[in-house]
Amino acid sequence: MLADMRLPDGDGIALLEELRKHGRNNPYIVMTDYDKVPTAVRSMKLGAEDYIPKKLIEDNLFPLLKNLRKRMERQEAPIYERQSAAFREIDHKIKLVATTNMSVLILGESGTGKEHIAEKIHARSKRAGKPFIAVDCGLLSKELAASELFGHEKGAFTGAESKKQGFWEEAARGTLFLNEIGNLPPEVQQMLLRALEAKRYRPTGGSKDKKADVRIIAATNEDLQAAIAEKRFRADLYQRLKEYTIQIPPLRECKEDIMPLADFFRQFANEEFEKQVKGFDTEAKKRLLTYTWSGNVRELRRVVRMAVLHTEGYTVTADTLEFDEEPLANDVPSLALEKMEKSQILRALEQADGNRKLAAELLGIGRTTLYSKMKLFGIDNKEQDKNTAD
Ligand SMILES: Nc1ncnc2c1ncn2[C@@H]1O[C@H](COP(=O)(O)OP(=O)(O)OP(=O)(O)O)[C@@H](O)[C@H]1O
């Protein structure tokens, strides 16, 4: 909730108290004028998340909400082990690289699960018992980015009232995950390169170098090559970060994962809302499978959660699916859908080397369903072999 301090029939603090009294623990952010900051601070003691002076709303609100979203996702996020061929390959790469000290660059659209992959690498590394510090470089202010990462000495700049350690030091002996790395200001890119190469860094205002053993995992959803061409990103840092690269495909290219993930989120939402929704009807499945998912897994989770909330009976119907964008699926004639389904089955069979049990698992459907679909689409071994040969 975003609340003003002065409200027509009370104030923001009374509203917060009222909400908490009724067990409503929504994150609560107070918007306030400068002269009301002390009151806002009082509301934080009552459990408000933060306060934003109104003059800074434009600059501060978005980073604050993004941070909050990440924190909530972390709290509430059980993870489903994706079984698609692409993800099994990613899992294999994670196992290979986890135990090394190599820097890893994770590439993929927003919401594909990059942070969760980074956590997995950390969890499987020798650093597992040590800190995993996640930093969204897009949220670091240009002025303070260096001191946030590498710390500062007392009096290093106006407002630096005490010495502060940076994320680098916090992550000592552990892993520092730098998300949206393309947004790192140029001066800080230089410092990061030095820290990676010379294993030394200097806090803002400090006179001596410090040392800390940190493993870096960076991630981005932007084309870093383009950023290099535009001179926004250092080529040498890029080379250093991409010692090992993991590419996460968008959800629309991993169709085998869509229904298993949707079922996973459905069960989770059932528990959350005390519902007993048992599945999706055919039309709902079609929509889920053909939608573009530009928000990837994050969007799928939201869509399924909301659908479960809106479902009265036992089955999710298409009209309860509220997508972020207009779904193409509305106009896709069923013939085109069938073609798509057929090609997915052929692909799964190909990936499974013709093993139907495995193909059914890849597709997230039962073996009997696979057999009946193969029959329906006229896929036999011969056709499948032909396809593999192609
Ligand atoms: N395999 C999965 N099982 C369950 N939830 C998942 C899975 N993968 C991703 N998610 C969920 O999707 C959301 C986005 O994941 P994550 O933050 O890791 O993506 P990201 O690629 O780092 O996104 P961004 O670039 O926007 O920061 C989170 O809520 C996460 O829990």
The ligand as an ORCA input file, in Angstrom:
! r2SCAN-3c Opt
* xyz 0 1
  N      11.823    -22.825    -11.675
  C      11.066    -21.944    -11.017
  N      10.144    -22.379    -10.114
  C       9.373    -21.506     -9.443
  N       9.457    -20.169     -9.586
  C      10.361    -19.689    -10.451
  C      11.221    -20.536    -11.213
  N      12.012    -19.751    -11.979
  C      11.681    -18.468    -11.712
  N      10.692    -18.427    -10.798
  C      10.068    -17.237    -10.221
  O      10.006    -16.215    -11.214
  C      10.318    -14.960    -10.633
  C      11.487    -14.340    -11.359
  O      12.659    -15.092    -11.081
  P      14.091    -14.388    -10.950
  O      14.004    -13.172    -10.086
  O      15.097    -15.419    -10.632
  O      14.233    -13.918    -12.484
  P      15.272    -12.916    -13.116
  O      15.569    -13.466    -14.475
  O      16.423    -12.685    -12.177
  O      14.371    -11.612    -13.258
  P      14.847    -10.079    -13.358
  O      15.808    -10.013    -14.519
  O      13.563     -9.367    -13.627
  O      15.466     -9.731    -12.058
  C      10.584    -15.223     -9.141
  O       9.379    -15.028     -8.465
  C      10.949    -16.675     -9.103
  O      10.656    -17.260     -7.883
*
